[in-house]
C-alpha cells in the first residue's frame, strides 16, 4: 500500500507515527506544520521538505488504553489550507467519509464508550487539504500494459500514481479522560497506484485513502496498546 505506517519515525517518535504516507508534494506543510492546529508547535518535521510532521509520547504511555472515541473529522479553515478548487460541500463530504471509515475499522478492535474513561483514547482528525483525481487519465495509466507496469513499480517504491488525487490530514490522539495530547501527526496520502477503482473519481480516491488510513490506524493502535482482540 502507498503510505507509511500509522506512526513511525525515530527515537521518541518510534512509539508512534502518523498514519500514512508522506508524499513529497509542493505545499506549505513542507515548510511548517499547519498553523491553525493546536498541536502545531509540538510537532517536528520528520525530514526536510517533506509533508510529514510528528509529535509522540513514549510507546509505554499507550499500554493502558482499551477503548477509543473517534471525533467527527474537522475541515481545516486556516489560511494555509490546501483544497485548491474543491468546493466547501465536497470538503465536508470527504471529511464524513474519513470519519465513517475510522469508526468502522477501529471499532473492530476497540469499543467506543458512551463517555470517556481512564482507558479511553480520543482521536481527532482534521482534513487539511485535498487534490483532485483526473478520472479518465488516471484510470488509463493503469489499464495499459505499460501503465500497469509503471504503476506496479510505483507501488513497490511507495510512490503515488499518475493523475491521482490525495488528501492532506492531521491526526491528534488524546487521553480522552484528561485531555492530554499523546500523539500528533500531519501526513499526505494517496491510494496505491495499482488500486484502479480509486482512479475513477476524486470521491473514489478519497474512499480508498480513508479505507487504507483507517486500516493503518487500527493496526498501529493495536501495536501501541498491545490490544488485539480480533486477531
PyMOL commands that set and color helices and strands:
alter all, ss='L'
color gray80, all
select helices_A, chain A and resi 11-15+28-30+40-42+59-64+88-106+135-143+145-157+196-199+202-225
alter helices_A, ss='H'
color red, helices_A
select strands_A, chain A and resi 44-45+53-56+67-70+74-75+120-131+166-175+181-189
alter strands_A, ss='S'
color yellow, strands_A
deselect
rebuild
show_as cartoon
